[in-house]
Each structure stands twice: as structure tokens, then as C-alpha cells.
Amino acid sequence: MRNVMPSVGNWYKELQGGGIFEVVAVDEVSQTIETQHVDGEISEFDLDNWHELQLLEVEEPEDWRNAYELSYEDSLDPDAAIHPEEWTSPVSYIETDIINGVLDDI
């Protein structure tokens, strides 16, 4: 098996374990490679261990962002302003006798 050089942004499949991951960082000073698996798990390999892996470069999975997606209910903001569909409530047309804290008796 040929040695696969790590490249940031490329996806690889480990032939022994079957895991698919993306290389997210390569540190040449410490000679380590950081990877992120499809489920979001982060792992780190040193360069010697990387070369021992049996890897195959693969295409980016279609649904790799599933671990980070929110449901529709999660996207609703409970602090958002409420905008009723209908503003024709009779209560909205009531004028008060007090304007700016001054009682209008006239």
C-alpha cells in the first residue's frame, strides 16, 4: 500500500476500520495531523502513525454535515419579536386619555 500524504480538506477512508474522515490540520513543526470524522469526533495522528494507516482517498460524503444540522424547532428563536398575522384587533384602536403621563381632561 502506498503512503498517502495528508492534505488539508481531503477525505480519507481507513481500510482496516472503515472510518471516513477529513484532514483539518497538518502541523509540520510537531509532525501531527488532525482529522475530523463524519460524526464530528476530532483525532490526531503523528506522522509515523499516519504512514502506518492503510488509507484510501475518497470523495467528500454527501451528508457529512448531518452531525451539525439542527431541526426546524431548534432554529426558532424564543426571543424573536411576535408578528401577528392580523393587526385588526379592536383593542389596538382604543385611545387612552393619558398621553405622555399627562391626563387629558379637556
C-alpha positions as CSV (number, residue, x, y, z in Angstrom):
1,M,0.0,0.0,0.0
2,R,1.4,3.4,-1.0
3,N,1.8,6.1,1.6
4,V,-0.9,8.7,1.3
5,M,0.4,12.2,2.1
6,P,-2.1,14.2,4.3
7,S,-3.7,17.2,2.6
8,V,-6.0,19.6,4.5
9,G,-9.5,19.4,3.1
10,N,-9.1,15.9,1.6
11,W,-11.2,13.0,2.8
12,Y,-9.8,9.6,3.5
13,K,-11.2,6.1,4.3
14,E,-9.3,3.9,6.7
15,L,-9.4,0.4,5.1
16,Q,-9.0,-1.5,8.3
17,G,-11.6,0.3,10.4
18,G,-13.8,1.7,7.7
19,G,-13.9,5.1,9.2
20,I,-14.2,8.2,6.9
21,F,-12.5,11.4,8.0
22,E,-11.3,14.8,6.7
23,V,-7.8,16.2,7.4
24,V,-8.4,19.5,9.1
25,A,-4.8,20.5,10.0
26,V,-1.2,19.4,9.4
27,D,1.4,20.7,11.8
28,E,4.8,20.4,10.3
29,V,6.7,21.5,13.4
30,S,5.2,18.9,15.7
31,Q,4.6,16.5,12.8
32,T,1.0,15.8,13.6
33,I,-2.2,15.5,11.6
34,E,-5.6,16.5,13.0
35,T,-8.6,14.8,11.5
36,Q,-12.4,15.2,11.9
37,H,-14.6,12.2,11.5
38,V,-18.1,12.3,9.9
39,D,-19.7,12.2,13.4
40,G,-17.7,15.2,14.5
41,E,-15.1,13.4,16.5
42,I,-11.6,15.0,16.3
43,S,-8.5,12.9,16.4
44,E,-4.8,13.4,16.0
45,F,-2.1,11.2,14.4
46,D,1.7,11.7,14.5
47,L,3.3,11.4,11.1
48,D,4.8,7.9,11.8
49,N,1.3,6.5,12.8
50,W,-0.2,8.2,9.7
51,H,2.1,6.3,7.4
52,E,1.2,3.0,9.1
53,L,-2.5,3.5,8.3
54,Q,-4.0,1.9,5.2
55,L,-5.8,4.8,3.7
56,L,-7.7,5.4,0.5
57,E,-8.5,9.0,-0.7
58,V,-12.3,9.3,-1.1
59,E,-14.8,11.9,-2.2
60,E,-16.5,14.1,0.4
61,P,-19.6,12.3,1.8
62,E,-22.9,13.9,0.8
63,D,-24.3,14.1,4.3
64,W,-21.2,14.8,6.3
65,R,-22.7,17.9,7.9
66,N,-25.6,15.8,9.5
67,A,-23.8,15.8,12.8
68,Y,-24.2,19.6,13.0
69,E,-27.6,20.2,11.5
70,L,-30.4,21.5,13.6
71,S,-34.0,20.6,13.4
72,Y,-36.6,23.2,12.4
73,E,-37.7,23.6,16.0
74,D,-34.1,24.3,17.1
75,S,-33.9,27.2,14.6
76,L,-36.8,29.1,16.1
77,D,-35.7,31.9,18.4
78,P,-37.9,32.1,21.5
79,D,-36.8,35.7,22.0
80,A,-37.8,36.8,18.5
81,A,-40.5,39.5,18.1
82,I,-44.0,38.3,17.5
83,H,-45.6,39.5,14.4
84,P,-49.3,38.5,14.4
85,E,-50.9,37.8,11.0
86,E,-53.8,40.1,11.8
87,W,-53.4,43.6,13.3
88,T,-57.1,44.4,13.2
89,S,-57.8,43.8,16.8
90,P,-60.3,46.3,18.2
91,V,-58.1,46.8,21.3
92,S,-55.4,48.4,19.1
93,Y,-57.7,51.2,18.1
94,I,-58.5,52.3,21.7
95,E,-57.1,55.7,22.6
96,T,-56.1,56.5,26.1
97,D,-56.9,59.6,28.0
98,I,-53.3,59.8,29.2
99,I,-50.7,60.9,26.7
100,N,-47.1,61.1,27.9
101,G,-48.2,60.8,31.5
102,V,-50.5,63.9,31.3
103,L,-54.2,63.4,31.9
104,D,-56.2,65.0,29.1
105,D,-59.4,66.4,30.8
106,I,-60.3,68.8,28.1
